[in-house]
Amino acid sequence: MIAALVAGLLAGYGIAMPVGAVATYLVALTARTSLKLGAFAALGVATADGVYALIATLGGSALAPLIEPITVPLKLISVLVLLTLAIRGATTAITQHRRLQSSAGSTDTPLTPARAYAGLLAMTMLNPTTIIYFTALVLGSQDATTPTHLQQTVFILAAFLASASWQLALATSGAVLGRVLTTPRARLATALISSTLITALALHLLLSTL
């Protein structure tokens, strides 16, 4: 149970921490409007992460009996996918930092909390990296023993709560610090931390396979 909780928290923070276009927009939105709107928008982002974690978890569980004969190769492939995502995230952040690219995203301001929530939910759901990340992580963690429903629930909720806590922190920072976290240096730092978390998850899968 503790393992599922920790795995969910690490997965949630790993996908949530990079301050990219969505996070930049979230901070800028809160700075321009209010913490209430920012909080609803943050929950929209976290909901998308939670939905993708749910899809990946249920899909992985359904495939477990079929993938048992190829568990080791599948784990190795999952490790490669996660490492690729980590390297891609880090190199992209470094490249953008060197070019001093700092996009503030869209300037349209949602007029209501519901629109703020729906807008950020849709924006995040369109990001294919999220579903690739969770699918690789969940399938890579599969073994001959299918996780219990409780373990799956704990993983999904932990991933959602981790994402929500980070997104709410970004929204709060938007209200308090304005655009500090969207500077090139801050975006580089959060992207590198995220890549480190994803790399740690990949190495954990690798060690469990060997």
C-alpha positions as semicolon CSV with decimal commas, in nm:
position;residue;x (nm);y (nm);z (nm)
1;M;0,000;0,000;0,000
2;I;0,280;0,240;0,091
3;A;0,459;0,145;-0,231
4;A;0,151;0,233;-0,437
5;L;0,120;0,564;-0,252
6;V;0,484;0,658;-0,307
7;A;0,473;0,547;-0,672
8;G;0,163;0,757;-0,731
9;L;0,312;1,064;-0,567
10;L;0,636;1,036;-0,764
11;A;0,446;0,981;-1,088
12;G;0,221;1,280;-1,022
13;Y;0,505;1,516;-0,940
14;G;0,715;1,382;-1,227
15;I;0,456;1,478;-1,489
16;A;0,334;1,797;-1,315
17;M;0,655;1,980;-1,229
18;P;0,784;2,104;-1,566
19;V;0,682;2,469;-1,603
20;G;0,584;2,459;-1,969
21;A;0,315;2,638;-2,167
22;V;0,024;2,515;-1,952
23;A;0,192;2,596;-1,620
24;T;0,309;2,933;-1,753
25;Y;-0,045;3,015;-1,857
26;L;-0,174;2,903;-1,516
27;V;0,064;3,134;-1,328
28;A;-0,002;3,426;-1,562
29;L;-0,378;3,372;-1,540
30;T;-0,373;3,382;-1,160
31;A;-0,149;3,689;-1,159
32;R;-0,394;3,870;-1,390
33;T;-0,717;3,759;-1,224
34;S;-0,756;3,598;-0,882
35;L;-0,644;3,302;-0,673
36;K;-0,995;3,154;-0,698
37;L;-0,981;3,134;-1,077
38;G;-0,624;3,005;-1,059
39;A;-0,723;2,731;-0,816
40;F;-1,003;2,607;-1,042
41;A;-0,768;2,613;-1,340
42;A;-0,508;2,419;-1,138
43;L;-0,764;2,152;-1,054
44;G;-0,842;2,123;-1,424
45;V;-0,479;2,036;-1,495
46;A;-0,468;1,788;-1,206
47;T;-0,792;1,625;-1,322
48;A;-0,642;1,560;-1,665
49;D;-0,337;1,397;-1,502
50;G;-0,567;1,188;-1,283
51;V;-0,778;1,076;-1,580
52;Y;-0,469;0,967;-1,772
53;A;-0,340;0,783;-1,465
54;L;-0,677;0,605;-1,441
55;I;-0,677;0,510;-1,809
56;A;-0,320;0,382;-1,796
57;T;-0,381;0,188;-1,473
58;L;-0,700;0,018;-1,592
59;G;-0,548;-0,057;-1,930
60;G;-0,236;-0,199;-1,773
61;S;-0,440;-0,423;-1,543
62;A;-0,646;-0,555;-1,834
63;L;-0,330;-0,638;-2,027
64;A;-0,150;-0,800;-1,733
65;P;-0,249;-1,162;-1,813
66;L;-0,145;-1,114;-2,176
67;I;0,191;-0,954;-2,108
68;E;0,307;-1,196;-1,838
69;P;0,524;-1,397;-2,085
70;I;0,706;-1,080;-2,195
71;T;0,728;-0,905;-1,859
72;V;1,105;-0,851;-1,864
73;P;1,129;-0,710;-2,220
74;L;0,827;-0,489;-2,151
75;K;0,988;-0,347;-1,839
76;L;1,308;-0,275;-2,029
77;I;1,109;-0,097;-2,301
78;S;0,925;0,103;-2,034
79;V;1,257;0,204;-1,882
80;L;1,375;0,326;-2,222
81;V;1,052;0,523;-2,275
82;L;1,077;0,690;-1,935
83;L;1,445;0,772;-1,983
84;T;1,364;0,914;-2,327
85;L;1,096;1,137;-2,175
86;A;1,336;1,249;-1,903
87;I;1,615;1,327;-2,150
88;R;1,375;1,500;-2,386
89;G;1,235;1,715;-2,107
90;A;1,579;1,815;-1,984
91;T;1,727;1,886;-2,328
92;T;1,421;2,086;-2,435
93;A;1,440;2,294;-2,118
94;I;1,812;2,356;-2,165
95;T;1,761;2,455;-2,530
96;Q;1,479;2,693;-2,444
97;H;1,682;2,839;-2,160
98;R;1,974;2,907;-2,390
99;R;1,747;3,074;-2,641
100;L;1,575;3,269;-2,362
101;Q;1,234;3,153;-2,477
102;S;0,963;3,228;-2,226
103;S;0,614;3,206;-2,369
104;A;0,322;3,331;-2,160
105;G;0,072;3,124;-2,359
106;S;-0,276;3,245;-2,441
107;T;-0,394;3,582;-2,316
108;D;-0,763;3,496;-2,304
109;T;-0,891;3,517;-1,950
110;P;-1,167;3,276;-1,843
111;L;-1,454;3,475;-1,695
112;T;-1,575;3,208;-1,452
113;P;-1,418;2,933;-1,237
114;A;-1,600;2,672;-1,449
115;R;-1,446;2,808;-1,769
116;A;-1,104;2,825;-1,606
117;Y;-1,135;2,459;-1,498
118;A;-1,264;2,336;-1,835
119;G;-1,010;2,535;-2,033
120;L;-0,705;2,401;-1,849
121;L;-0,853;2,049;-1,842
122;A;-0,889;2,052;-2,221
123;M;-0,546;2,208;-2,271
124;T;-0,378;1,939;-2,061
125;M;-0,577;1,650;-2,211
126;L;-0,438;1,744;-2,552
127;N;-0,083;1,672;-2,433
128;P;0,010;1,320;-2,558
129;T;0,320;1,306;-2,338
130;T;0,101;1,257;-2,030
131;I;-0,067;0,936;-2,146
132;I;0,262;0,799;-2,286
133;Y;0,429;0,871;-1,950
134;F;0,165;0,703;-1,734
135;T;0,124;0,406;-1,969
136;A;0,498;0,337;-1,973
137;L;0,515;0,371;-1,596
138;V;0,215;0,147;-1,523
139;L;0,297;-0,124;-1,778
140;G;0,658;-0,123;-1,669
141;S;0,547;-0,188;-1,313
142;Q;0,336;-0,490;-1,406
143;D;0,446;-0,834;-1,295
144;A;0,282;-1,171;-1,256
145;T;0,076;-1,038;-0,966
146;T;-0,198;-0,800;-1,073
147;P;-0,230;-0,499;-0,837
148;T;-0,539;-0,501;-0,620
149;H;-0,816;-0,251;-0,679
150;L;-0,717;-0,074;-0,359
151;Q;-0,356;-0,041;-0,474
152;Q;-0,472;0,093;-0,810
153;T;-0,701;0,343;-0,638
154;V;-0,422;0,458;-0,408
155;F;-0,186;0,505;-0,705
156;I;-0,440;0,707;-0,905
157;L;-0,543;0,926;-0,610
158;A;-0,181;0,984;-0,512
159;A;-0,093;1,087;-0,868
160;F;-0,390;1,325;-0,874
161;L;-0,310;1,474;-0,534
162;A;0,056;1,522;-0,625
163;S;-0,038;1,699;-0,946
164;A;-0,306;1,904;-0,770
165;S;-0,071;2,015;-0,495
166;W;0,189;2,131;-0,748
167;Q;-0,064;2,307;-0,971
168;L;-0,221;2,480;-0,670
169;A;0,126;2,586;-0,560
170;L;0,180;2,738;-0,905
171;A;-0,153;2,917;-0,884
172;T;-0,067;3,050;-0,540
173;S;0,270;3,164;-0,665
174;G;0,092;3,346;-0,945
175;A;-0,108;3,538;-0,690
176;V;0,191;3,606;-0,464
177;L;0,495;3,617;-0,688
178;G;0,346;3,704;-1,024
179;R;0,570;3,574;-1,301
180;V;0,876;3,474;-1,100
181;L;0,832;3,100;-1,166
182;T;0,794;3,157;-1,538
183;T;1,139;3,309;-1,584
184;P;1,380;3,106;-1,799
185;R;1,592;3,010;-1,497
186;A;1,293;2,884;-1,296
187;R;1,151;2,691;-1,590
188;L;1,488;2,523;-1,641
189;A;1,511;2,428;-1,272
190;T;1,163;2,271;-1,254
191;A;1,215;2,083;-1,581
192;L;1,545;1,938;-1,459
193;I;1,391;1,835;-1,126
194;S;1,108;1,664;-1,312
195;S;1,353;1,482;-1,541
196;T;1,543;1,366;-1,234
197;L;1,224;1,222;-1,081
198;I;1,134;1,043;-1,404
199;T;1,489;0,906;-1,431
200;A;1,466;0,777;-1,073
201;L;1,141;0,597;-1,158
202;A;1,303;0,442;-1,464
203;L;1,606;0,325;-1,265
204;H;1,375;0,175;-1,001
205;L;1,199;-0,026;-1,274
206;L;1,533;-0,135;-1,414
207;L;1,664;-0,252;-1,076
208;S;1,342;-0,444;-1,010
209;T;1,386;-0,621;-1,344
210;L;1,748;-0,727;-1,297
